[in-house]
Amino acid sequence: MTAGTPTPIEPASRRHLDALRDITARITATRDLDDVLASITRGLVESCDAVLARIWLLSTDIECPVCSAHGPVPARGADEGPVTAALHLRASHGSHTNLAGHYHRIRVGALKIGQIAASRTPVFCNNVFDDDRFVDKQWIEAQAIRAFAGYPLIFRDELLGVIGIFSTGAISEHDFQDLQIFADQAATAIRNAQLFAEIAHLNGRLALENAYLQQEIREEGGFEDIVGDSPALRAVLHEIEQVARTDATVLLTGETGTGKELIARAIHRMSRRSAHTLVKVNCGAFPAGLVESELFGHEKGAFTGALQQRIGRFELADKGTLFLDEVGELPADAQVKLLRVLQEQEFERVGGARSIRVDVRVVAATNRDLADEVKTGRFRADLYYRLHVFPMRVPALRERRGDVPLLVQHLLMHLQRKLAKPLRAITAESMTRLERYTWPGNVRELQNVLERAAVLARGPIVDVPDPNTGAMVQAPEHTVFASLEDAERTHIREALQRTDGVIHGPGGAAALLKVNPTTLRSRMERLGILTPRRREFPSEGRP
């Protein structure tokens, strides 16, 4: 052979190189990580005379689907905890396919696989039985293993993992070099698949966030800010300032309509999580069978109608705040899962086995007395104490009557934009009525009362009827009033209609009108109202 003539490649090596090219073509044509890993290990065994081919990827226990499904496996070499990155077995083809075996999790630097990762240097050995780095001599002998080749998977200076190849025959120097080139190509395919998975996850989350925010925009949010200057409200604002800068779980209590959602929004806005999403869930708005799916998401096929994977509200609120409104309405099964998330900050989607770890601050709200709910067994005691870290009671509107004028002014500005009407103020008599009213529906009721009056208003000054009467319809300017006799006739007929024609007795029309039954009969005869004698109670003693 003359100088400069390239060394001819042996036929076996040529087949080996062609097989590696075929594997490369397959793995670059798919974006699914599991498919890429399976194609690499299966191709090495079927095309390159390997007895066993394995791939370990560098990750934490939480990121590893095998650990999430089977529980954490102690690391070979040392166990530094689930948040420490280790080499996790993700693909295995040949004589052993169990991914959760003894060598699933290997510490970087331990054993031959960990040493390859630590040094980022490939290892080549044609006599593994006499090599001290291979500790399981019994397995080597049983499998007739002779040679081993291991390669670090490196993509742009980032260590992804290690490929290990076990063979019963010798590995030539030429094959070892070809496998090194293949390992570099495999690392690129693996990283691309990982990036595609990350992009798909982020796109799904972005789509859900967009849909959620669009829903929030479409919903009627009421007024935007917390309005008032009463001592009761100032005390609440002081508590918000104290707790907002922490990650403590907050439990908002108070009557319906007091503005608990506004308090939750203020806590989020003043917290270090304000750059992320505040996600709201009304726990009483979903059927019992769908609450868990809404909170924690579900996998495709988890139940009838689950046609695709869905990200839950907890996952959507990662790094942000989750507002659980009406938390007292949660069914028992969902309470158990919520307790685990509060304790460990991790959960599984419905129908899934992989644990998902999140960083979520929870603000819960209820108009129930959860302590009483615990006593009756309708609410878990352990969950109650987990939520009851920083309780805040939102005062009722009747406890802050001095805030009514400020609220009215603020709501009128909001209604002016909503109704496109020049609303400036309400009458002095209206303000007096509103300040004296007890407001069982609180601020929400005040908003509704003002809106009804504003709709009926003919000018910029709104006259608000007495909320106690519910008489919201204003009379026209030139109303022809009915006579006193006609009004009395209408009133008696309405009473008779309500009592089904019964006049006497505790539930009769006379008791309803607070008159003597004989007097009522006399007025009915004078007004021409037929006496419904046949419909009286039999106990009255008349035929």
GUKOL-626042 format. One line per 4 residues: their letters; for each residue x, y, z of N, C-alpha, C. Coordinates in steps of 0.2 Angstrom, whole numbers. Layout:
REM GUKOL-626042
a = X:Y:Z:X:Y:Z:X:Y:Z; ...
***
This chain:
REM GUKOL-626042
mtag = 4:-6:0:0:0:0:4:6:0; 3:11:-5:8:17:-5:6:22:0; 10:26:1:9:32:6:3:36:3; -1:38:8:-6:43:6:-13:39:4
tptp = -12:33:3:-18:29:2:-22:27:8; -29:29:8:-33:28:14:-33:21:16; -34:19:22:-34:12:25:-41:10:23; -42:4:20:-48:2:18:-52:0:24
iepa = -59:1:24:-63:-1:29:-65:-8:28; -65:-12:34:-67:-19:33:-75:-20:32; -77:-25:29:-84:-26:27:-88:-25:33; -86:-28:39:-90:-28:45:-91:-21:48
srrh = -85:-17:47:-85:-10:50:-90:-6:45; -90:-8:38:-94:-4:34:-101:-5:36; -103:-12:37:-110:-13:39:-112:-9:46; -107:-9:50:-108:-6:57:-109:2:55
ldal = -105:5:51:-106:12:50:-113:13:46; -115:9:42:-121:10:38:-127:9:43; -126:5:48:-132:4:53:-132:10:57; -127:13:59:-127:19:63:-130:25:59
rdit = -129:25:53:-132:30:49:-139:29:48; -142:23:48:-149:22:48:-152:24:54; -149:23:60:-151:25:67:-152:32:67; -146:36:65:-146:43:65:-152:46:61
arit = -154:43:55:-159:45:51:-166:44:54; -167:39:58:-173:38:62:-174:43:67; -169:44:71:-169:48:77:-170:55:75; -167:57:70:-168:64:68:-175:66:64
atrd = -179:60:63:-185:61:60:-191:62:65; -190:61:72:-195:61:77:-193:66:82; -199:69:85:-198:74:90:-200:72:97; -202:65:97:-204:63:104:-198:60:107
lddv = -196:62:113:-190:60:117:-190:52:118; -195:49:120:-196:42:122:-194:38:115; -197:41:110:-196:37:103:-188:38:101; -185:44:102:-178:45:101:-174:40:105
lasi = -175:39:111:-171:35:116:-172:28:114; -178:26:113:-180:19:111:-176:17:104; -177:22:99:-173:20:93:-166:19:93; -163:23:98:-155:23:99:-154:16:102
trgl = -157:14:107:-155:8:111:-157:2:107; -163:2:103:-165:-4:99:-160:-5:93; -158:1:90:-154:1:84:-147:-2:86; -144:0:92:-138:-2:94:-138:-10:95
vesc = -143:-12:98:-143:-20:99:-144:-24:93; -149:-21:89:-151:-25:83:-146:-24:77; -143:-19:77:-138:-18:71:-131:-18:72; -129:-17:79:-122:-17:80:-119:-22:85
davl = -123:-28:85:-121:-34:89:-120:-32:96; -124:-28:99:-123:-27:106:-128:-31:110; -126:-33:116:-131:-37:120:-136:-33:124; -133:-27:126:-137:-22:130:-135:-15:128
ariw = -140:-11:127:-138:-4:126:-143:0:130; -140:5:134:-143:9:139:-142:16:138; -147:21:140:-146:28:140:-148:30:147; -143:34:150:-145:37:157:-145:45:155
llst = -150:48:158:-151:56:157:-150:59:163; -147:65:163:-146:69:169:-152:73:171; -155:71:177:-161:75:179:-162:74:187; -167:77:189:-169:76:196:-174:71:197
diec = -175:68:203:-181:63:203:-187:66:201; -189:73:202:-195:75:201:-196:76:193; -191:77:189:-191:77:182:-191:71:179; -189:65:182:-189:59:179:-195:55:180
pvcs = -198:53:174:-205:50:174:-205:43:177; -199:39:177:-198:33:180:-199:34:188; -195:38:191:-195:40:198:-202:42:200; -205:46:196:-212:48:198:-217:42:198
ahgp = -216:38:193:-221:32:193:-219:27:198; -213:25:199:-211:20:204:-209:22:211; -208:28:212:-205:30:218:-198:31:217; -194:35:221:-187:37:220:-183:30:222
vpar = -178:29:218:-174:23:218:-167:26:221; -164:23:227:-158:25:229:-153:25:224; -149:31:224:-143:31:219:-138:27:221; -135:24:216:-129:20:216:-123:24:217
gade = -120:23:223:-114:28:224:-115:32:230; -121:35:230:-123:40:236:-130:42:234; -134:44:239:-140:47:238:-140:54:241; -140:59:237:-140:66:239:-147:70:238
gpvt = -152:66:238:-159:69:239:-162:70:232; -169:70:232:-172:70:225:-171:76:221; -169:82:224:-168:88:220:-161:89:217; -156:84:219:-150:84:216:-150:80:210
aalh = -147:83:204:-147:79:198:-142:73:198; -145:68:195:-141:61:195:-143:58:188; -139:53:186:-141:50:180:-146:44:181; -152:46:177:-158:41:178:-158:37:171
lras = -159:31:172:-160:26:166:-166:27:163; -166:30:157:-172:31:153:-174:27:147; -169:23:145:-170:18:139:-165:12:140; -168:6:139:-164:0:139:-167:-5:135
hgsh = -162:-8:130:-164:-13:126:-159:-19:125; -162:-25:125:-157:-31:125:-159:-35:130; -154:-38:134:-155:-43:139:-159:-40:145; -159:-34:146:-162:-31:152:-166:-25:150
tnla = -173:-25:151:-177:-19:149:-180:-15:155; -179:-18:161:-182:-15:167:-178:-8:169; -182:-3:168:-179:4:169:-179:6:177; -182:2:181:-183:4:188:-178:-1:192
ghyh = -173:-4:189:-169:-8:193:-164:-5:197; -159:-9:199:-154:-7:204:-150:-1:201; -149:-1:194:-144:4:191:-149:10:188; -155:11:190:-159:16:187:-156:23:189
rirv = -153:24:195:-151:30:197:-144:30:199; -139:33:196:-132:33:197:-130:40:199; -126:41:204:-123:48:206:-118:49:201; -117:56:199:-112:58:194:-105:57:198
galk = -101:53:195:-94:51:198:-94:44:201; -99:41:202:-100:34:204:-100:29:199; -97:23:200:-96:18:195:-94:20:188; -94:16:183:-91:18:177:-95:23:173
igqi = -102:22:174:-107:27:171:-106:34:174; -106:34:180:-105:41:183:-98:44:182; -93:40:181:-86:42:180:-86:45:173; -90:42:168:-90:45:161:-93:52:161
aasr = -99:52:165:-102:59:166:-97:64:169; -94:62:174:-90:67:178:-84:69:174; -81:65:170:-75:66:166:-76:69:159; -83:67:157:-85:69:150:-80:66:145
tpvf = -78:60:147:-73:56:142:-76:49:141; -76:47:135:-78:40:133:-74:35:136; -76:29:137:-73:23:140:-74:18:136; -68:14:135:-68:8:130:-64:3:133
cnnv = -67:-3:134:-64:-9:137:-66:-15:134; -61:-20:132:-62:-26:129:-61:-32:133; -60:-30:140:-60:-36:145:-63:-33:151; -69:-33:151:-73:-30:157:-72:-34:163
fddd = -71:-41:163:-71:-45:168:-65:-44:173; -60:-41:170:-54:-40:174:-53:-32:176; -58:-28:174:-58:-21:175:-62:-20:182; -58:-17:186:-61:-15:193:-67:-10:193
rfvd = -68:-7:188:-73:-2:187:-80:-6:186; -80:-12:184:-86:-16:183:-87:-20:189; -91:-19:193:-91:-22:200:-96:-28:200; -101:-29:195:-105:-34:195:-102:-40:191
kqwi = -97:-43:194:-94:-49:190:-99:-55:188; -103:-56:193:-108:-62:192:-112:-60:186; -115:-54:185:-119:-53:180:-115:-53:173; -109:-50:173:-105:-50:168:-103:-57:165
eaqa = -102:-62:170:-101:-69:168:-107:-72:165; -112:-71:169:-119:-74:167:-121:-72:160; -119:-66:158:-121:-63:151:-116:-64:146; -110:-67:148:-104:-68:144:-102:-61:141
iraf = -102:-56:145:-100:-49:142:-93:-49:142; -90:-46:136:-83:-46:135:-81:-38:135; -85:-34:131:-83:-28:129:-88:-22:132; -86:-16:133:-90:-11:135:-88:-4:131
agyp = -92:0:129:-91:6:126:-96:11:129; -93:16:132:-98:21:135:-96:28:133; -101:33:132:-100:39:129:-104:44:132; -101:50:134:-105:55:137:-109:59:131
lifr = -115:60:133:-120:64:128:-119:71:130; -116:75:125:-114:82:127:-117:86:121; -121:91:122:-124:96:117:-122:103:119; -117:106:115:-115:113:116:-112:114:124
dell = -108:109:126:-105:109:132:-110:108:138; -116:106:136:-121:104:142:-121:96:142; -120:93:148:-120:86:149:-127:84:149; -129:80:145:-136:77:144:-137:70:148
gvig = -131:66:147:-132:59:150:-126:55:147; -127:49:147:-122:44:145:-125:38:142; -122:36:136:-124:30:133:-119:24:135; -122:18:136:-118:12:138:-119:7:133
ifst = -114:3:130:-115:-2:126:-111:-8:128; -115:-14:129:-111:-20:132:-112:-25:126; -106:-28:125:-106:-33:119:-102:-40:121; -104:-45:118:-101:-51:119:-94:-52:115
gais = -94:-48:110:-88:-48:106:-83:-42:107; -77:-42:104:-73:-36:105:-75:-31:100; -74:-25:103:-76:-19:99:-69:-16:96; -69:-15:90:-63:-12:86:-62:-5:88
ehdf = -56:-3:87:-54:4:88:-58:8:83; -59:6:77:-63:9:71:-70:10:74; -73:5:76:-80:5:78:-81:10:84; -76:10:89:-76:14:94:-77:22:92
qdlq = -73:23:87:-73:30:85:-79:32:81; -82:27:77:-88:28:74:-94:29:79; -94:25:85:-99:26:90:-98:33:93; -92:36:94:-91:42:97:-95:48:92
ifad = -94:47:86:-97:52:81:-105:51:82; -107:45:82:-114:43:83:-117:46:90; -113:46:95:-115:48:101:-116:56:101; -112:59:97:-113:67:97:-119:68:93
qaat = -121:64:88:-127:65:84:-133:63:88; -132:58:92:-138:56:97:-139:61:102; -134:65:105:-135:70:109:-139:76:106; -137:77:100:-141:83:97:-149:81:96
airn = -150:75:94:-157:72:93:-161:72:100; -157:70:105:-160:70:112:-162:77:114; -157:82:113:-158:89:116:-164:92:111; -164:90:105:-170:93:101:-176:91:103
aqlf = -177:84:105:-183:81:107:-185:84:114; -180:85:118:-182:89:125:-184:96:124; -181:99:119:-183:106:118:-190:106:115; -192:102:110:-198:101:107:-204:100:113
aeia = -202:96:117:-206:94:123:-208:100:127; -202:104:129:-203:110:133:-207:115:129; -206:116:122:-210:121:119:-217:119:118; -218:113:118:-225:110:118:-229:112:124
hlng = -225:110:130:-228:112:136:-229:119:137; -224:123:135:-225:131:136:-231:133:132; -231:131:126:-237:133:121:-243:131:124; -244:125:127:-250:123:130:-252:127:136
rlal = -247:129:140:-248:133:146:-250:140:144; -246:143:138:-248:150:136:-255:150:133; -257:145:130:-264:145:127:-269:145:133; -268:141:138:-272:141:144:-272:148:147
enay = -266:150:148:-266:157:152:-270:162:148; -269:162:141:-272:167:137:-280:166:137; -282:159:137:-289:158:138:-292:160:144; -288:159:150:-290:161:156:-291:169:157
lqqe = -286:172:154:-286:180:155:-291:182:151; -293:180:145:-298:182:141:-305:181:144; -305:175:148:-311:174:152:-312:179:157; -307:181:161:-307:186:166:-309:192:163
iree = -307:194:157:-309:201:154:-316:201:153; -319:195:150:-326:195:148:-330:195:154; -328:192:160:-332:192:166:-333:199:169; -339:200:172:-340:207:175:-336:207:182
ggfe = -331:211:182:-327:211:188:-329:216:193; -335:220:192:-337:225:197:-332:230:197; -331:234:203:-326:239:203:-319:236:204; -314:240:202:-308:238:201:-304:238:208
divg = -305:243:212:-301:244:218:-305:244:224; -301:243:230:-304:243:236:-306:250:239; -312:252:240:-314:258:241:-317:259:248; -314:264:252:-317:265:258:-311:268:263
dspa = -313:271:268:-308:274:273:-311:272:280; -315:268:281:-318:266:288:-312:263:292; -312:263:299:-308:259:303:-307:252:302; -313:249:300:-314:242:299:-310:240:293
lrav = -311:244:287:-307:243:281:-300:244:282; -298:249:285:-291:251:286:-287:245:290; -290:242:295:-287:236:298:-286:231:293; -291:230:288:-290:224:283:-284:226:279
lhei = -283:232:277:-278:235:272:-271:234:276; -271:235:282:-265:234:286:-263:227:286; -267:222:287:-266:215:287:-263:213:280; -266:216:275:-264:214:268:-257:216:267
eqva = -255:222:269:-248:224:269:-243:219:273; -246:217:278:-241:212:282:-240:206:279; -246:203:276:-245:196:274:-243:196:266; -244:201:262:-243:201:255:-236:199:253
rtda = -231:201:257:-224:200:256:-221:194:258; -226:190:261:-224:183:263:-227:178:258; -226:171:259:-229:166:255:-234:162:259; -236:165:265:-240:162:269:-247:161:266
tvll = -250:155:267:-257:154:265:-262:158:269; -267:161:265:-271:166:268:-278:163:267; -282:163:273:-289:161:272:-294:167:274; -297:169:269:-302:175:269:-309:173:271
tget = -312:175:276:-318:174:278:-323:180:278; -329:179:278:-334:185:278:-340:183:274; -345:187:275:-351:186:271:-350:186:264; -355:184:260:-355:184:253:-356:192:251
gtgk = -352:193:246:-353:200:243:-348:205:246; -344:203:251:-340:208:255:-334:210:251; -332:207:245:-326:209:241:-320:204:243; -321:198:244:-315:194:246:-310:193:240
elia = -313:193:234:-309:192:228:-305:198:227; -307:204:229:-303:210:228:-297:210:233; -299:207:239:-293:207:244:-288:202:241; -290:196:238:-285:191:236:-281:195:230
raih = -284:199:226:-280:202:221:-275:207:223; -277:210:229:-273:215:232:-267:212:235; -268:206:238:-262:202:241:-258:200:235; -260:197:230:-256:195:224:-252:201:221
rmsr = -256:207:220:-253:213:217:-247:215:221; -247:215:228:-242:217:232:-237:212:234; -237:206:231:-233:201:233:-227:201:228; -222:197:229:-216:196:225:-218:191:219
rsah = -224:189:219:-227:185:213:-231:189:208; -231:195:209:-236:199:205:-234:199:198; -228:197:196:-226:197:189:-229:191:185; -232:186:190:-235:180:187:-242:180:188
tlvk = -245:174:186:-253:174:185:-256:173:192; -262:177:193:-266:176:198:-272:172:195; -273:165:197:-278:161:194:-283:160:199; -289:161:197:-295:160:201:-299:154:200
vncg = -301:150:205:-305:144:204:-311:145:209; -317:145:207:-323:144:211:-325:137:212; -323:135:218:-324:128:220:-331:125:220; -336:130:220:-343:127:220:-346:128:213
afpa = -342:129:208:-345:130:202:-344:124:197; -341:119:200:-340:113:196:-343:107:199; -345:102:195:-348:96:198:-342:92:201; -344:88:206:-339:85:211:-335:81:207
glve = -337:77:201:-332:73:197:-327:77:193; -328:84:192:-324:87:188:-319:92:192; -320:93:198:-316:97:202:-309:96:202; -307:89:203:-300:87:203:-297:88:196
self = -301:87:191:-298:89:184:-297:96:183; -301:100:186:-300:107:185:-294:110:189; -293:107:195:-288:109:199:-281:106:197; -281:100:196:-275:97:195:-273:94:187
ghek = -278:95:183:-278:93:176:-279:86:175; -279:84:169:-280:76:168:-275:74:161; -274:68:161:-271:65:155:-276:63:150; -273:62:144:-278:60:139:-280:53:140
gaft = -287:52:140:-290:46:141:-291:44:148; -290:49:153:-291:48:160:-298:46:161; -303:49:158:-310:47:159:-314:49:152; -320:47:152:-324:48:146:-324:55:144
galq = -322:57:138:-322:64:136:-315:67:137; -310:64:140:-304:67:140:-300:65:134; -301:69:129:-298:68:122:-291:70:122; -289:75:126:-282:77:126:-280:79:133
qrig = -273:80:134:-271:82:140:-273:89:142; -274:90:148:-276:96:151:-272:98:157; -270:105:157:-266:107:162:-271:110:167; -270:108:174:-275:111:179:-273:118:181
rfel = -277:121:186:-276:127:188:-270:128:192; -268:123:196:-262:123:200:-256:124:196; -256:120:190:-250:120:186:-250:127:182; -256:129:181:-256:136:178:-254:142:182
adkg = -255:141:189:-253:146:193:-246:145:196; -242:141:193:-235:140:195:-231:146:195; -228:148:201:-224:154:202:-229:160:204; -235:159:203:-240:164:205:-244:162:211
tlfl = -251:165:211:-255:164:216:-262:161:214; -264:156:218:-270:153:216:-276:155:221; -281:158:219:-287:160:223:-292:155:223; -293:151:228:-298:146:229:-304:149:232
devg = -309:151:228:-315:154:231:-320:149:233; -324:150:238:-329:145:241:-325:138:242; -320:138:245:-316:132:247:-320:127:251; -325:130:255:-329:125:259:-333:121:255
elpa = -334:122:248:-338:118:244:-334:112:241; -328:111:242:-324:106:239:-326:99:242; -327:94:237:-329:87:240:-323:84:243; -324:79:247:-319:75:251:-313:73:247
daqv = -314:70:241:-308:68:238:-304:74:236; -307:79:234:-302:85:232:-299:88:238; -302:88:244:-299:90:250:-293:86:251; -293:80:250:-287:76:252:-281:78:247
kllr = -282:79:240:-277:81:236:-275:88:237; -279:92:239:-277:99:240:-273:99:246; -274:95:251:-270:95:257:-263:93:255; -262:88:251:-255:86:249:-252:91:245
vlqe = -255:95:241:-252:100:237:-249:106:242; -253:107:247:-251:112:252:-245:110:256; -245:103:257:-240:101:261:-233:100:257; -234:97:251:-228:95:247:-227:99:241
qefe = -232:103:239:-231:107:233:-230:102:227; -234:96:227:-233:92:221:-240:88:221; -242:86:215:-248:82:213:-247:78:207; -252:74:206:-252:70:199:-259:73:196
rvgg = -258:73:189:-264:74:185:-269:68:186; -275:69:185:-280:64:185:-278:59:179; -278:53:181:-276:48:176:-268:47:175; -264:51:178:-257:51:177:-253:48:183
arsi = -247:46:182:-243:43:188:-237:48:189; -236:53:185:-230:57:186:-231:63:191; -227:64:196:-228:69:201:-226:76:197; -230:81:198:-228:87:195:-227:92:201
rvdv = -222:95:201:-220:100:207:-221:107:205; -224:111:209:-226:118:208:-224:122:214; -224:128:212:-222:134:217:-228:138:217; -233:137:221:-240:141:221:-241:144:228
rvva = -243:150:228:-246:153:235:-253:153:234; -256:150:239:-264:149:240:-267:154:244; -272:157:241:-277:162:245:-284:159:244; -287:157:250:-293:153:250:-298:158:253
atnr = -305:157:251:-310:161:253:-316:157:254; -320:159:259:-326:155:261:-331:160:265; -338:159:264:-342:162:268:-345:158:273; -343:152:273:-345:147:279:-340:147:285
dlad = -343:145:290:-339:144:296:-335:137:296; -329:137:293:-326:131:292:-324:127:299; -324:131:304:-323:127:311:-329:123:312; -335:126:311:-341:122:312:-342:116:307
evkt = -339:117:301:-339:112:296:-335:106:298; -329:108:301:-325:103:304:-328:99:309; -332:102:313:-335:98:319:-341:94:316; -344:96:311:-349:91:308:-346:86:303
grfr = -340:86:302:-337:81:297:-337:83:290; -339:89:288:-340:91:281:-333:93:278; -329:95:283:-322:98:280:-317:95:285; -311:93:281:-306:90:285:-302:95:290
adly = -301:92:296:-298:96:301:-291:98:299; -287:93:296:-280:94:294:-280:99:288; -284:99:284:-284:104:278:-286:111:281; -291:111:286:-293:118:289:-287:121:292
yrlh = -283:117:296:-277:120:299:-272:122:294; -271:119:288:-266:121:283:-268:127:280; -275:128:279:-277:135:276:-278:140:281; -278:139:288:-279:144:293:-273:147:295
vfpm = -268:147:291:-261:150:293:-262:157:295; -265:161:290:-266:168:291:-273:170:290; -278:169:294:-285:171:293:-286:178:293; -290:180:288:-292:187:288:-300:188:287
rvpa = -303:191:291:-310:192:291:-312:199:287; -316:198:282:-317:204:278:-324:207:281; -324:213:283:-330:216:287:-336:216:282; -342:216:285:-348:217:281:-349:224:280
lrer = -353:226:275:-354:233:274:-358:237:279; -362:233:283:-365:237:289:-360:238:294; -354:235:294:-349:237:299:-345:243:297; -346:245:291:-342:251:288:-347:255:284
rgdv = -352:257:287:-357:262:284:-354:268:282; -349:271:285:-346:277:283:-343:276:276; -342:270:273:-339:269:267:-344:270:261; -351:270:263:-356:269:258:-356:275:253
pllv = -355:282:256:-354:287:251:-349:286:246; -343:284:248:-337:283:244:-338:278:239; -341:272:241:-343:267:237:-348:269:231; -353:273:233:-358:275:229:-355:279:223
qhll = -351:284:225:-347:288:220:-343:284:215; -340:279:218:-335:275:214:-340:271:209; -345:268:212:-349:264:208:-353:268:202; -355:274:204:-358:278:199:-353:280:193
mhlq = -347:281:194:-342:282:189:-342:275:185; -342:270:188:-342:263:184:-348:262:180; -354:264:183:-360:263:179:-361:268:174; -358:274:174:-358:279:169:-355:277:163
rkla = -349:273:164:-346:270:158:-350:264:155; -352:260:160:-355:254:157:-362:256:154; -366:260:157:-373:262:154:-373:268:149; -367:271:148:-366:277:144:-371:282:145
kplr = -372:283:152:-377:289:154:-373:294:158; -375:300:158:-372:305:162:-374:305:170; -371:300:173:-374:300:180:-369:303:185; -371:308:189:-367:312:193:-367:311:200
aita = -373:310:203:-374:309:210:-381:306:211; -382:304:218:-389:302:220:-392:307:224; -399:307:225:-402:312:229:-400:311:237; -401:316:240:-399:316:248:-403:311:251
esmt = -410:311:249:-414:306:253:-412:299:251; -409:298:245:-407:291:243:-401:289:247; -396:294:248:-390:292:252:-392:291:259; -397:294:262:-399:292:269:-402:285:269
rler = -406:284:264:-409:277:264:-403:272:264; -398:273:259:-393:268:258:-389:267:265; -387:273:268:-383:272:274:-387:269:280; -393:269:280:-397:266:285:-398:259:284
ytwp = -398:256:278:-400:250:276:-394:245:279; -396:239:281:-392:234:284:-388:230:279; -389:230:272:-386:227:267:-384:219:268; -389:215:268:-387:208:269:-383:205:263
gnvr = -383:208:257:-379:206:252:-373:210:251; -372:215:256:-365:218:256:-364:222:250; -358:223:248:-356:228:242:-359:225:236; -360:219:235:-363:216:229:-370:218:228
elqn = -373:218:234:-380:221:234:-381:228:232; -376:232:235:-376:239:234:-375:241:227; -371:237:224:-369:238:216:-376:236:212; -379:231:214:-385:229:210:-391:234:211
vler = -392:237:217:-397:242:219:-395:248:215; -389:250:215:-387:256:211:-388:255:204; -386:250:201:-387:248:194:-394:249:192; -399:245:196:-406:246:194:-409:253:194
aavl = -407:257:199:-409:263:199:-406:268:194; -400:266:192:-396:270:186:-400:269:180; -402:262:179:-405:261:172:-412:265:172; -415:266:177:-422:269:177:-421:277:177
argp = -415:279:179:-414:286:180:-415:290:173; -419:296:174:-420:300:168:-415:306:167; -411:307:172:-406:312:172:-400:310:175; -396:315:176:-389:314:180:-390:312:187
ivdv = -396:314:190:-397:313:197:-401:307:198; -398:302:202:-402:296:202:-406:295:209; -412:293:209:-416:292:215:-416:285:216; -414:283:222:-413:276:223:-419:274:228
pdpn = -424:270:226:-429:268:231:-426:264:237; -430:264:242:-429:260:248:-427:253:247; -421:251:248:-420:243:247:-424:239:251; -427:241:256:-431:237:260:-437:235:257
tgam = -440:239:253:-446:238:250:-446:234:243; -440:235:240:-439:231:233:-443:235:228; -446:241:229:-450:244:224:-445:248:219; -442:245:214:-437:247:210:-440:251:204
vqap = -446:250:202:-449:253:196:-452:260:198; -449:265:194:-452:272:195:-458:273:192; -463:277:195:-469:278:191:-468:283:186; -471:283:180:-471:288:175:-473:295:178
ehtv = -471:300:174:-472:307:177:-479:309:177; -483:306:173:-490:308:173:-495:302:174; -493:298:180:-497:292:181:-504:294:184; -509:291:181:-516:291:184:-517:286:189
fasl = -517:289:196:-517:284:201:-524:281:202; -524:275:204:-530:271:206:-533:274:212; -540:273:212:-544:276:218:-542:271:224; -543:274:230:-542:270:236:-546:264:236
edae = -552:264:234:-557:258:234:-554:253:229; -551:255:223:-548:250:218:-542:247:221; -538:251:225:-532:249:228:-533:244:233; -539:245:237:-541:240:243:-543:234:240
rthi = -547:234:234:-549:228:231:-544:224:228; -539:227:225:-533:224:223:-529:220:228; -528:224:234:-524:221:239:-528:215:242; -534:215:243:-538:210:246:-538:204:241
real = -539:205:235:-538:199:230:-531:196:230; -526:200:231:-519:197:231:-518:193:238; -521:195:243:-521:191:249:-525:185:249; -531:185:246:-534:179:245:-531:174:240
qrtd = -528:177:235:-524:172:230:-518:169:234; -515:173:238:-509:170:242:-511:164:247; -517:165:250:-520:160:254:-524:155:251; -525:155:245:-529:150:241:-536:151:243
gvih = -538:157:244:-545:158:246:-547:157:253; -543:155:258:-544:154:265:-544:161:268; -550:162:272:-550:169:276:-549:168:283; -551:163:286:-551:162:293:-544:158:295
gpgg = -542:158:301:-537:153:303:-530:157:303; -525:154:306:-518:157:306:-515:158:300; -517:154:294:-514:156:288:-519:159:283; -524:162:286:-529:164:281:-528:172:279
aaal = -532:174:275:-531:181:272:-532:186:278; -537:185:282:-538:190:288:-532:191:292; -528:185:294:-522:186:297:-517:189:293; -516:188:287:-511:191:283:-512:199:282
lkvn = -519:201:282:-520:208:282:-521:211:289; -521:207:294:-521:209:301:-528:213:302; -533:210:300:-540:212:301:-544:207:304; -550:208:307:-554:203:310:-558:200:304
pttl = -558:193:304:-561:190:298:-568:192:296; -572:194:301:-579:197:300:-578:204:296; -574:208:298:-573:214:295:-570:213:288; -566:208:287:-564:207:280:-569:205:276
rsrm = -574:200:278:-580:198:274:-584:204:272; -585:208:277:-589:214:276:-586:218:270; -580:220:270:-577:224:265:-577:220:258; -576:214:258:-576:210:252:-583:210:249
erlg = -589:210:253:-596:211:251:-597:218:248; -594:223:251:-595:230:249:-591:231:243; -585:228:242:-581:229:236:-583:224:230; -588:220:231:-590:215:226:-585:209:225
iltp = -582:208:230:-577:202:229:-581:196:232; -582:191:227:-585:185:229:-582:181:235; -587:179:240:-584:176:246:-583:168:244; -577:166:245:-575:159:243:-576:154:249
rrre = -583:154:251:-585:150:256:-583:142:255; -583:140:249:-582:133:248:-575:131:249; -570:136:249:-563:134:250:-560:135:257; -565:136:262:-562:137:269:-560:131:271
fpse = -556:131:277:-554:125:280:-560:122:284; -561:115:283:-566:112:286:-567:113:294; -561:114:297:-561:115:304:-565:122:306; -567:126:302:-570:132:303:-578:131:305
grp = -580:125:304:-587:123:306:-592:125:302; -590:127:296:-596:130:291:-596:125:286; -602:124:283:-603:119:277:-600:121:271
***
